[in-house]
Amino acid sequence: MSRHSLGSAAIWLAAAYPVALLVLSLQQVLMPQRNGLLAIGQLLAPHLFLAALLLMPLVLIGRPPRIRRSPGVLRLALAVLVVVGLVRFVPGMVSLPASESSDATQVSVMSWNRQALDGPPTEALLAVLRASGSDVIAIQELRIDDAARIETDTTLAARYPYRVLQPHGGTFGMGLLSAYPIVEEGWREGA
């Protein structure tokens, strides 16, 4: 094989990477996956796009006189890839402060992993819940005795009239205390 055909084959092979990324990106936008190899591709997509930038020196050094059209294919594929990458990933990387409206409701949320097996006693849990300034409190690993005490505590009942308590003897209990109505609830064990 001559140097001309080797150089041309290398350029075409290099152009295959951005083209494959463009096809993968199209698949991810039209048919996103939640599991499997393609889902891992969605997680790695920004990094795969950045790796394509390693091909830029091939575009920038110019083309050898014997290789005619193949560097143009690589240039075009990389140019399209850069545009698609900017459109796809830059908005997710730029975080602008949200504009606050004067009528926006401020909600304070607290989450606490109770550590059911070796956490503090129930009285300490109740003290923290009473002292919290939060509007909504999520409690992980809620024990049965904790839930019973929360239900009978008048201070918590006045502050958090809406609640969902799913206690458990081990680490699977969950609880939600809210100053606002809970519109919908669901429970799925072992998920």
C-alpha positions, -999 to +999 in steps of 0.1 A: +000+000+000+014+034-009+019+063+015-009+082-004-034+055+002-023+050+038-027+087+045-061+088+028-073+058+047-061+074+080-080+106+073-112+086+064-108+065+095-103+097+116-135+111+100-155+080+110-152+090+147-170+123+145-196+108+121-202+079+145-206+105+174-231+125+153-252+093+147-250+084+184-260+120+193-290+118+170-300+085+186-297+100+221-318+129+213-346+110+194-346+078+215-329+083+249-321+051+268-324+044+305-303+013+307-278-007+287-247+003+267-265+032+249-274+047+283-237+046+293-230+064+260-254+091+271-234+096+303-201+097+284-213+118+254-197+151+266-164+134+271-166+116+237-172+149+221-142+164+238-121+135+227-130+143+191-110+176+195-079+155+195-084+151+158-081+189+153-043+188+145-051+166+115-074+193+102-051+222+111-018+209+096-032+210+061-033+182+036-005+165+019-004+172-019-013+136-028-044+134-006-071+152-024-106+152-009-104+132+023-092+160+047-123+180+037-145+152+050-127+153+083-130+191+085-167+190+077-174+162+102-155+180+130-172+213+122-206+198+124-196+179+156-184+211+172-217+229+164-238+199+176-217+197+208-221+234+216-258+233+210-262+201+230-239+205+260-232+242+266-267+251+279-264+224+305-230+237+316-240+273+320-260+281+350-276+315+351-292+328+383-330+324+383-350+355+381-371+358+412-406+371+408-422+390+437-451+365+440-428+334+441-434+311+471-403+302+490-402+267+503-375+253+526-368+216+524-348+194+548-337+158+543-323+137+571-310+101+571-321+089+605-296+061+605-321+037+621-297+011+634-272+034+651-288+069+650-297+092+679-326+084+702-362+093+692-362+124+715-332+138+697-350+133+664-381+151+677-360+180+689-344+184+655-378+183+638-393+208+661-363+232+658-363+230+620-374+260+601-382+238+570-416+236+553-410+200+541-389+174+559-380+140+544-368+114+568-349+083+556-347+051+577-377+061+598-382+036+626-416+024+639-411+041+674-401+074+657-433+074+636-455+067+666-439+096+685-442+119+655-479+111+652-486+120+688-465+152+690-488+182+691-461+207+681-452+187+649-489+181+642-496+219+642-465+227+621-467+198+597-504+188+593-497+169+561-476+138+565-468+104+550-451+080+573-439+045+562-418+033+592-398+001+592-380-018+619-348-016+599-334+008+573-363+009+548-386+033+566-394+067+550-413+097+562-425+130+548-437+159+569-451+190+551-467+223+559-483+221+524-508+196+512-493+164+497-511+160+464-499+125+456-478+098+473-463+065+463-443+038+479-421+012+462-402-012+484-368-025+473-362+000+446 
